[in-house]
Amino acid sequence: MEYVESHVDGLTAGSGRSLNRPLRQFRCVLMFAAFVLAPAYSFAGATQPGYADLVRRIAPSVVTVLVEEQGQSAAQHAADRAVARTDIETDAVGAMLHRLLSGPGAGPDTQERGGVLGSGFVVAADGLIVTNSHVIAGARTVRVRLSDSREVPAQIVGIDAATDIALLRVKLGDLPVLRLGSSARSSVGDAVIAIGNPYGLGQTVTAGIISARGRTLEADPYVDFLQTDAAINRGNSGGPLLSTDGTVLGVTSAIFSPSGGSVGLGFAIPAETVAEVIAQLKAHGRVERGYIGVTTQALTPAIGTALGVKALDSALITAVDPESPAQGVLNVGDVLLTLDAVPVVLTQLPRRVARLAPGTTVQLVVQREGVQLPISFKVGRLPDPPADPAVAGGTDTWVPNLALGLAETTEEVRKAVKAENEPNGLIVTQLRAAGPGAWAGLRIGDLITHAGTKQLASVADLAAVEMPSPKLPLLLRVVRDGSPTFIAVTGTDER
């Protein structure tokens, strides 16, 4: 013990006593080992160069998709955003992060001004761009920001809500293109990178692996997703998931997250599906899919025994859509056994039917009351999915001379924005950053109750308002967080 303590004392004091010679010899051995091993360590590191060269090559093909004047939310959604904003502003840590992250360009407050951000990538040099359909759902105008910071208007070529793919076109030529590859050639464990615009922070690269293949999400029965642990967050939607050679393996579309942020469970639409969809969108503006019009379930051993069916992979019909081609042809309780002589597998049935051309006739075999029946069946066209209530909401009205959207309110909406004592009013649902309303200090979720002394009950009361000016300002009474105040809209950024 004394020997060790003496060595420690000598080392600490930097003493040159001979008592420290064994320790100095030991240190020399360590230094020699470090000298010998350092080149090997550096060499090992040199074999892992990262993705810098790859990113430099492919990043110019990835774009930011900006949706403005989106009539998606109307009153209730605007109220929800106002409540969320209040929660952030009353949280000191949240407010600090909000300030830190709100740099020049498109920061997290971009959505607060009425914009929606997503990602996309160029698939044709003449200006075709792929993104997610949910990014542009309900959009009145769409713009694309290129990697060189240019912003240009984009035309919606087509939308396929069933696979969450949309195709845009910009009037530019000679754009750098990403190539759609084959996800079938990739394997679980292969390295991948994702590029997108999470939370509006700007182009961001994350890396991971393919975690699983063939994932089916309940809301997307027509897609076998790729699963990845590469970080995907809000704003990444529509961006590419790429192999290490720069080939697009899929389009990032969804995450599973209890917190709302990335937890390593991201999902991408496979490149093969994307290629099929954009080919039809480019040619026809929509995707035609086959449709039978039944709801099915799996057969358990007990149900199979009760029905006398041995093929438990078959599909038991539990409902028939009255407006579908199955009405009057197929019955509740029928079991679909084969389709064009190929056995029906329940998990594969939606995709098989979707690939059928509408109007064609197929041969079904069903088991009905213990008897197998052959049926000639004319395939219908899959109807467009119903609008997502969270996206469609109630309609709002765009007021051009104020550069904002307004919607009429209900008692519930006014209560949500702490204006339950107001008999009526119009809620701000969207707001252009460089417009008279924003310049005057209005925010999404504000309740406008009066124009001058006139109480507002209908959007028509403000829809045709003339452009305000410093000489003829528009006086508005606004309730925010339960507090009423008057503001003057002058049409300039001077209040």
C-alpha positions as CSV (number, residue, x, y, z in Angstrom):
1,M,0.0,0.0,0.0
2,E,2.8,2.4,0.8
3,Y,4.5,1.6,-2.5
4,V,1.4,2.6,-4.4
5,E,0.8,5.6,-2.3
6,S,4.4,6.8,-2.8
7,H,4.0,6.3,-6.6
8,V,0.9,8.3,-6.6
9,D,2.5,11.0,-4.5
10,G,5.5,11.1,-6.8
11,L,3.3,11.2,-9.9
12,T,1.2,14.0,-8.6
13,A,4.2,16.0,-7.5
14,G,6.2,15.3,-10.6
15,S,9.0,14.1,-8.5
16,G,12.2,12.6,-10.1
17,R,12.9,10.2,-7.2
18,S,14.2,6.8,-8.1
19,L,11.2,5.3,-6.3
20,N,9.1,6.3,-9.5
21,R,11.3,4.3,-11.9
22,P,8.9,1.3,-12.2
23,L,6.0,3.7,-12.9
24,R,8.0,5.6,-15.5
25,Q,8.9,2.3,-17.2
26,F,5.2,1.4,-17.2
27,R,4.3,4.7,-18.7
28,C,6.9,4.2,-21.4
29,V,5.3,0.8,-22.2
30,L,1.9,2.5,-22.5
31,M,3.3,5.3,-24.7
32,F,5.0,2.7,-27.0
33,A,1.8,0.7,-27.2
34,A,-0.2,3.9,-28.0
35,F,2.4,4.8,-30.7
36,V,2.2,1.3,-32.2
37,L,-1.6,1.0,-32.0
38,A,-2.4,4.6,-33.1
39,P,-1.7,4.1,-36.8
40,A,-3.8,0.9,-36.8
41,Y,-6.6,2.7,-35.1
42,S,-6.4,5.6,-37.6
43,F,-6.3,3.1,-40.4
44,A,-9.4,1.4,-39.1
45,G,-11.2,4.7,-38.9
46,A,-10.1,5.5,-42.5
47,T,-12.1,2.5,-43.7
48,Q,-15.3,4.2,-42.5
49,P,-15.4,7.5,-44.3
50,G,-19.1,8.2,-43.6
51,Y,-21.5,9.6,-46.1
52,A,-20.1,13.0,-46.9
53,D,-19.4,12.3,-50.6
54,L,-22.7,10.6,-51.0
55,V,-24.6,13.5,-49.5
56,R,-22.8,16.1,-51.6
57,R,-23.9,14.2,-54.7
58,I,-27.5,13.6,-53.8
59,A,-28.5,16.6,-51.6
60,P,-29.1,19.0,-54.6
61,S,-31.9,16.7,-55.7
62,V,-33.8,17.0,-52.4
63,V,-36.3,19.8,-52.0
64,T,-38.5,21.4,-49.4
65,V,-42.2,21.5,-50.1
66,L,-44.0,24.6,-48.8
67,V,-47.8,24.6,-48.7
68,E,-49.3,28.0,-48.2
69,E,-52.9,29.2,-47.7
70,Q,-53.9,25.7,-46.8
71,G,-57.6,25.4,-46.2
72,Q,-57.2,22.3,-44.1
73,S,-58.1,23.2,-40.6
74,A,-60.7,25.9,-40.3
75,A,-61.9,26.8,-36.8
76,Q,-61.2,23.9,-34.6
77,H,-57.7,23.2,-35.9
78,A,-56.8,26.9,-35.6
79,A,-58.1,26.8,-32.0
80,D,-55.9,23.7,-31.3
81,R,-52.9,25.5,-32.7
82,A,-53.6,28.5,-30.6
83,V,-53.8,26.3,-27.5
84,A,-50.5,24.6,-28.4
85,R,-48.8,27.9,-29.0
86,T,-49.9,29.1,-25.6
87,D,-48.5,26.0,-24.0
88,I,-45.1,26.7,-25.6
89,E,-45.1,30.3,-24.7
90,T,-45.9,29.7,-21.0
91,D,-43.1,27.1,-20.8
92,A,-39.8,28.8,-20.2
93,V,-37.7,25.9,-21.6
94,G,-40.0,25.5,-24.6
95,A,-39.8,29.3,-25.3
96,M,-36.1,29.2,-25.1
97,L,-35.9,26.3,-27.5
98,H,-38.3,28.0,-29.8
99,R,-36.1,31.1,-30.0
100,L,-32.9,29.0,-30.5
101,L,-34.4,27.0,-33.3
102,S,-36.0,29.9,-35.1
103,G,-33.1,31.0,-37.2
104,P,-33.2,32.7,-40.6
105,G,-35.3,31.0,-43.3
106,A,-37.9,28.4,-42.5
107,G,-37.9,27.9,-38.7
108,P,-40.4,26.2,-36.5
109,D,-42.5,29.3,-36.6
110,T,-43.2,28.9,-40.3
111,Q,-46.3,26.8,-39.5
112,E,-47.4,29.5,-37.1
113,R,-47.7,31.8,-40.1
114,G,-49.9,29.4,-42.0
115,G,-47.4,27.3,-43.9
116,V,-46.9,23.6,-43.9
117,L,-43.5,22.1,-44.6
118,G,-42.6,18.8,-46.1
119,S,-39.9,17.3,-48.3
120,G,-39.6,15.9,-51.8
121,F,-37.0,14.9,-54.4
122,V,-36.6,15.4,-58.2
123,V,-37.3,12.3,-60.3
124,A,-37.1,13.9,-63.8
125,A,-34.8,16.7,-65.0
126,D,-37.7,18.6,-66.5
127,G,-39.1,19.3,-63.1
128,L,-41.1,16.3,-61.8
129,I,-40.9,16.0,-58.0
130,V,-42.2,13.3,-55.7
131,T,-43.6,14.0,-52.2
132,N,-46.3,12.6,-49.9
133,S,-49.9,13.3,-50.6
134,H,-50.6,14.2,-46.9
135,V,-48.0,17.1,-47.3
136,I,-50.1,18.9,-49.9
137,A,-53.6,17.7,-48.9
138,G,-56.0,20.6,-49.1
139,A,-53.4,23.0,-50.5
140,R,-54.4,26.0,-52.5
141,T,-50.8,26.9,-53.4
142,V,-47.6,24.8,-53.3
143,R,-44.1,26.1,-53.6
144,V,-40.8,24.2,-53.8
145,R,-37.5,25.4,-52.3
146,L,-34.5,24.0,-54.0
147,S,-31.2,23.2,-52.4
148,D,-29.8,26.5,-53.8
149,S,-32.6,28.4,-51.9
150,R,-34.6,29.3,-55.0
151,E,-38.3,29.1,-54.4
152,V,-40.6,28.4,-57.3
153,P,-44.4,27.6,-57.6
154,A,-45.3,24.0,-58.2
155,Q,-48.2,22.4,-60.0
156,I,-49.9,19.4,-58.6
157,V,-49.8,16.7,-61.3
158,G,-51.6,14.1,-59.4
159,I,-52.3,12.7,-55.9
160,D,-52.8,9.1,-54.8
161,A,-54.1,9.2,-51.2
162,A,-54.2,5.4,-51.0
163,T,-50.4,5.1,-51.1
164,D,-49.7,8.7,-49.9
165,I,-47.8,9.7,-53.0
166,A,-48.1,13.0,-54.9
167,L,-46.4,14.2,-58.0
168,L,-45.5,17.9,-58.5
169,R,-44.0,19.8,-61.4
170,V,-41.9,22.9,-61.4
171,K,-41.2,24.9,-64.6
172,L,-37.4,24.5,-64.4
173,G,-35.1,22.3,-66.5
174,D,-31.9,20.5,-66.1
175,L,-32.5,19.6,-62.4
176,P,-30.4,17.0,-60.7
177,V,-32.3,13.7,-60.5
178,L,-32.4,10.8,-58.0
179,R,-32.9,7.4,-59.4
180,L,-35.7,5.1,-58.1
181,G,-34.2,1.7,-57.4
182,S,-35.5,-1.6,-56.2
183,S,-36.1,-2.1,-52.5
184,A,-36.4,-5.8,-53.2
185,R,-32.6,-6.0,-53.6
186,S,-32.0,-4.6,-50.2
187,S,-31.9,-6.6,-47.0
188,V,-32.6,-6.1,-43.4
189,G,-29.5,-4.6,-41.9
190,D,-28.4,-2.7,-44.9
191,A,-27.2,0.9,-44.2
192,V,-29.5,3.7,-45.4
193,I,-29.7,7.5,-45.1
194,A,-32.7,9.8,-45.0
195,I,-32.7,13.4,-46.2
196,G,-35.5,15.9,-45.4
197,N,-36.5,19.1,-43.7
198,P,-37.5,18.1,-40.1
199,Y,-39.4,20.8,-38.2
200,G,-38.5,23.3,-40.9
201,L,-34.9,23.5,-39.7
202,G,-33.5,23.0,-43.2
203,Q,-32.0,20.0,-45.1
204,T,-31.0,17.4,-42.6
205,V,-29.3,14.0,-43.1
206,T,-29.8,11.0,-40.8
207,A,-28.4,7.5,-41.1
208,G,-29.5,4.0,-40.0
209,I,-30.4,0.6,-41.3
210,I,-33.3,-1.2,-42.8
211,S,-34.9,-2.6,-39.7
212,A,-37.6,-4.7,-41.4
213,R,-39.4,-5.2,-44.7
214,G,-43.0,-5.8,-45.6
215,R,-44.6,-3.9,-42.8
216,T,-48.3,-3.3,-43.3
217,L,-49.9,-0.4,-41.4
218,E,-53.6,-0.6,-40.7
219,A,-54.2,2.8,-42.4
220,D,-52.3,1.8,-45.5
221,P,-53.3,-1.7,-46.7
222,Y,-51.9,-1.2,-50.2
223,V,-48.3,-0.6,-49.2
224,D,-45.7,-3.0,-47.8
225,F,-43.5,-0.5,-45.9
226,L,-39.8,-0.5,-45.3
227,Q,-39.0,0.1,-41.7
228,T,-35.9,2.0,-40.7
229,D,-34.3,3.4,-37.5
230,A,-32.9,6.4,-39.4
231,A,-34.4,9.4,-37.6
232,I,-37.5,10.7,-39.3
233,N,-39.5,13.6,-37.9
234,R,-42.2,16.0,-38.9
235,G,-41.1,17.7,-42.1
236,N,-39.2,14.6,-43.4
237,S,-42.4,13.4,-45.0
238,G,-41.9,13.0,-48.8
239,G,-38.1,12.8,-48.6
240,P,-36.0,10.0,-49.9
241,L,-34.7,6.9,-48.1
242,L,-31.5,6.0,-50.0
243,S,-29.0,3.2,-50.2
244,T,-25.3,3.9,-49.8
245,D,-24.9,4.1,-53.6
246,G,-27.4,6.9,-53.8
247,T,-30.4,4.9,-55.1
248,V,-33.8,5.7,-53.7
249,L,-35.2,2.7,-51.9
250,G,-38.3,4.5,-50.7
251,V,-40.2,7.7,-49.7
252,T,-40.3,8.4,-46.0
253,S,-44.0,8.6,-45.0
254,A,-44.8,7.8,-41.4
255,I,-43.4,7.2,-38.0
256,F,-44.6,5.3,-34.9
257,S,-44.0,7.6,-31.9
258,P,-45.7,8.0,-28.6
259,S,-43.9,11.3,-28.2
260,G,-44.3,12.8,-31.6
261,G,-40.6,12.7,-32.3
262,S,-38.4,10.0,-33.8
263,V,-38.0,6.8,-31.7
264,G,-36.3,4.8,-34.4
265,L,-39.5,3.5,-35.9
266,G,-39.8,5.1,-39.3
267,F,-41.6,3.8,-42.4
268,A,-40.9,4.4,-46.1
269,I,-43.0,3.5,-49.2
270,P,-40.9,1.2,-51.3
271,A,-39.5,2.5,-54.6
272,E,-41.3,-0.1,-56.7
273,T,-44.7,1.2,-55.4
274,V,-43.6,4.8,-55.9
275,A,-42.5,4.1,-59.5
276,E,-45.8,2.4,-60.4
277,V,-47.8,5.3,-58.9
278,I,-46.0,8.2,-60.4
279,A,-46.1,6.5,-63.8
280,Q,-49.9,6.6,-63.6
281,L,-50.0,10.0,-62.1
282,K,-47.9,11.4,-64.9
283,A,-50.0,9.7,-67.6
284,H,-53.5,10.1,-66.1
285,G,-53.3,12.4,-63.0
286,R,-54.7,9.6,-60.9
287,V,-54.3,5.9,-60.1
288,E,-57.0,3.4,-61.1
289,R,-57.3,0.4,-58.8
290,G,-59.6,-2.5,-58.7
291,Y,-62.4,-2.8,-56.2
292,I,-64.7,-5.5,-55.0
293,G,-66.4,-3.8,-52.1
294,V,-66.3,-6.2,-49.2
295,T,-64.9,-6.2,-45.6
296,T,-63.2,-9.4,-44.6
297,Q,-61.6,-11.1,-41.6
298,A,-59.4,-14.0,-40.9
299,L,-60.7,-17.5,-40.1
300,T,-59.8,-19.0,-36.8
301,P,-59.7,-22.8,-36.4
302,A,-63.1,-22.7,-34.7
303,I,-64.7,-20.5,-37.4
304,G,-63.2,-22.7,-40.1
305,T,-64.7,-25.7,-38.5
306,A,-68.1,-24.0,-38.1
307,L,-68.1,-23.1,-41.8
308,G,-66.5,-26.3,-43.1
309,V,-63.5,-24.4,-44.5
310,K,-60.0,-25.9,-44.2
311,A,-58.1,-23.1,-45.8
312,L,-57.7,-20.7,-42.9
313,D,-55.8,-18.2,-45.0
314,S,-59.0,-17.5,-46.9
315,A,-61.1,-14.3,-46.4
316,L,-64.4,-14.4,-44.6
317,I,-66.8,-11.6,-45.8
318,T,-68.2,-9.7,-42.8
319,A,-69.8,-6.8,-44.7
320,V,-70.8,-5.8,-48.2
321,D,-70.7,-2.2,-49.4
322,P,-74.2,-1.4,-50.7
323,E,-72.7,0.9,-53.4
324,S,-70.1,-1.6,-54.6
325,P,-70.0,-4.2,-57.4
326,A,-70.3,-6.9,-54.7
327,Q,-73.8,-5.9,-53.8
328,G,-76.2,-8.6,-54.8
329,V,-73.3,-10.9,-55.9
330,L,-71.4,-11.7,-52.7
331,N,-73.0,-12.3,-49.3
332,V,-72.0,-11.8,-45.7
333,G,-70.7,-15.2,-44.5
334,D,-69.2,-16.1,-47.9
335,V,-65.6,-17.2,-47.8
336,L,-63.4,-16.2,-50.7
337,L,-61.3,-19.2,-51.6
338,T,-59.7,-18.4,-55.0
339,L,-59.3,-15.4,-57.3
340,D,-58.5,-16.4,-60.9
341,A,-57.6,-19.9,-59.7
342,V,-55.1,-18.6,-57.3
343,P,-55.8,-19.2,-53.6
344,V,-56.9,-16.2,-51.6
345,V,-54.6,-15.1,-48.8
346,L,-56.3,-12.6,-46.6
347,T,-53.2,-10.4,-45.9
348,Q,-52.4,-10.2,-49.7
349,L,-56.0,-9.7,-50.8
350,P,-56.2,-5.8,-50.8
351,R,-53.0,-5.5,-52.9
352,R,-54.1,-8.3,-55.3
353,V,-57.5,-6.6,-55.9
354,A,-56.0,-3.2,-56.2
355,R,-53.8,-4.4,-59.1
356,L,-56.8,-5.5,-61.1
357,A,-57.9,-3.2,-63.9
358,P,-61.4,-1.7,-63.2
359,G,-64.0,-3.1,-65.6
360,T,-62.3,-6.5,-66.1
361,T,-64.0,-9.8,-65.2
362,V,-62.3,-12.2,-62.8
363,Q,-63.3,-15.7,-61.6
364,L,-64.0,-16.1,-57.9
365,V,-64.7,-19.3,-56.0
366,V,-66.6,-18.8,-52.7
367,Q,-67.8,-21.2,-50.1
368,R,-71.4,-20.4,-49.2
369,E,-73.4,-22.5,-46.8
370,G,-71.0,-25.4,-47.2
371,V,-71.0,-25.4,-51.0
372,Q,-68.2,-24.0,-53.3
373,L,-69.6,-21.7,-55.9
374,P,-67.8,-20.3,-59.0
375,I,-68.7,-16.6,-59.7
376,S,-67.8,-14.4,-62.6
377,F,-67.2,-11.0,-61.0
378,K,-66.8,-7.6,-62.7
379,V,-64.2,-5.5,-60.9
380,G,-65.1,-2.0,-60.0
381,R,-62.9,1.1,-59.5
382,L,-61.6,1.8,-56.0
383,P,-63.3,5.0,-54.7
384,D,-61.2,7.8,-53.5
385,P,-60.6,7.5,-49.7
386,P,-62.7,9.8,-47.6
387,A,-61.1,13.1,-46.5
388,D,-59.3,12.9,-43.2
389,P,-61.4,15.0,-40.8
390,A,-58.2,16.4,-39.3
391,V,-57.2,17.7,-42.7
392,A,-60.5,18.5,-44.3
393,G,-62.2,20.1,-41.3
394,G,-64.7,22.8,-41.9
395,T,-64.0,25.1,-44.8
396,D,-62.5,28.6,-44.3
397,T,-62.3,31.7,-46.5
398,W,-59.2,33.4,-47.7
399,V,-59.3,37.2,-47.4
400,P,-56.9,38.5,-50.1
401,N,-56.6,42.1,-48.9
402,L,-55.6,40.9,-45.4
403,A,-53.7,37.8,-46.5
404,L,-55.3,35.6,-44.0
405,G,-57.9,32.8,-43.7
406,L,-61.0,33.1,-41.6
407,A,-63.7,30.7,-40.4
408,E,-66.9,31.1,-38.4
409,T,-66.9,29.7,-34.9
410,T,-69.0,27.6,-32.7
411,E,-69.4,27.9,-28.9
412,E,-66.9,25.0,-28.5
413,V,-64.3,26.8,-30.6
414,R,-64.7,30.0,-28.7
415,K,-64.4,28.2,-25.4
416,A,-61.2,26.5,-26.7
417,V,-59.6,29.9,-27.3
418,K,-60.8,31.3,-23.9
419,A,-63.5,33.5,-25.5
420,E,-66.6,31.7,-24.2
421,N,-68.2,35.0,-23.3
422,E,-68.2,36.2,-26.9
423,P,-71.5,35.6,-28.7
424,N,-69.7,35.0,-32.0
425,G,-66.6,35.9,-34.0
426,L,-64.2,34.8,-36.7
427,I,-61.1,32.8,-36.1
428,V,-57.9,33.2,-38.0
429,T,-57.1,29.9,-39.6
430,Q,-54.1,30.7,-41.8
431,L,-51.8,33.7,-42.1
432,R,-49.3,34.7,-44.8
433,A,-46.1,36.0,-43.2
434,A,-45.6,39.0,-45.4
435,G,-49.2,40.3,-45.4
436,P,-51.3,43.0,-43.7
437,G,-52.7,40.7,-41.1
438,A,-49.4,39.3,-39.9
439,W,-47.8,42.8,-40.1
440,A,-50.5,44.0,-37.7
441,G,-49.6,41.3,-35.2
442,L,-52.5,38.8,-35.8
443,R,-51.9,35.1,-35.1
444,I,-53.5,31.9,-36.0
445,G,-56.2,31.2,-33.4
446,D,-57.0,34.8,-32.8
447,L,-60.7,35.5,-32.6
448,I,-61.8,38.7,-34.4
449,T,-65.1,39.9,-33.0
450,H,-65.5,43.4,-34.4
451,A,-64.4,45.5,-37.4
452,G,-64.5,49.0,-36.0
453,T,-67.7,48.9,-33.9
454,K,-69.5,46.3,-36.1
455,Q,-69.8,42.9,-34.6
456,L,-68.8,40.1,-36.9
457,A,-70.8,37.0,-37.3
458,S,-70.2,35.9,-40.9
459,V,-67.0,35.6,-42.9
460,A,-68.8,37.6,-45.5
461,D,-68.5,40.6,-43.2
462,L,-64.8,40.7,-43.9
463,A,-64.3,38.7,-47.0
464,A,-64.5,41.7,-49.3
465,V,-62.8,44.2,-47.2
466,E,-60.7,46.8,-49.0
467,M,-57.0,47.0,-48.7
468,P,-56.2,48.9,-45.6
469,S,-53.6,51.7,-45.7
470,P,-51.9,54.0,-43.1
471,K,-54.4,56.7,-44.1
472,L,-57.4,54.3,-43.9
473,P,-56.5,51.6,-41.4
474,L,-58.9,48.8,-40.5
475,L,-59.6,48.6,-36.8
476,L,-60.2,45.1,-35.4
477,R,-61.2,43.9,-32.0
478,V,-59.2,40.7,-31.3
479,V,-59.5,38.2,-28.4
480,R,-56.3,36.3,-27.6
481,D,-55.9,34.0,-24.6
482,G,-59.1,35.5,-23.2
483,S,-57.9,39.1,-23.4
484,P,-59.6,41.5,-25.9
485,T,-57.7,44.3,-27.6
486,F,-58.0,46.5,-30.6
487,I,-55.4,46.5,-33.4
488,A,-55.1,48.7,-36.5
489,V,-54.3,47.0,-39.8
490,T,-52.5,49.5,-41.9
491,G,-51.3,47.3,-44.8
492,T,-47.7,47.9,-43.9
493,D,-45.3,46.4,-41.4
494,E,-45.5,49.5,-39.3
495,R,-47.9,49.3,-36.4
